[in-house]
Each structure stands twice: as C-alpha cells, then as structure tokens.
Amino acid sequence: MGAGFGVDWLKERKITPLAVSGLLSASPLACLEAERLIGMPVVTKAALSDAVEVTKIVFAGSLSQGAAA
C-alpha cells in the first residue's frame, strides 16, 4: 500500500509524520486499512481545514512522539 511505503520512507529518514492524508481518505475502507497498517490516523481534507481537528492531530502526535523519546 502506498501510504505504508510513504510512512516507512519518511521514518527511514528520521521524519515521523503525525497523520496521512490524500486520495485514500475518500474511501472509508482504504482509511481503515491504512490506519491499521501504518498505526496513525488518515485525515480527510475537511479535517485539515478545521482548526480544532488540526490542533487535536498536532497535540496527539506531540504526545505520542514525546512518549517514544
């Protein structure tokens, strides 16, 4: 799956994404499969345009990265 490859590619370069977005977010089944594979949320275009949702994503990512450090 492309999302899994992309996340792995970023992690190999010491870049940890907070979430994944893109065309796959148009399909609920693709979202579920990707979330299970990559272990992070798939975010829709609507969520990215909502300041509250973006704040939740950023703080959730900060907490999980802080716990891993």
PyMOL commands that set and color helices and strands:
alter all, ss='L'
color gray80, all
select helices_A, chain A and resi 2-12+23-26+28-38+45-48+51-68
alter helices_A, ss='H'
color red, helices_A
select strands_A, chain A and resi 20-21+42-43
alter strands_A, ss='S'
color yellow, strands_A
deselect
rebuild
show_as cartoon
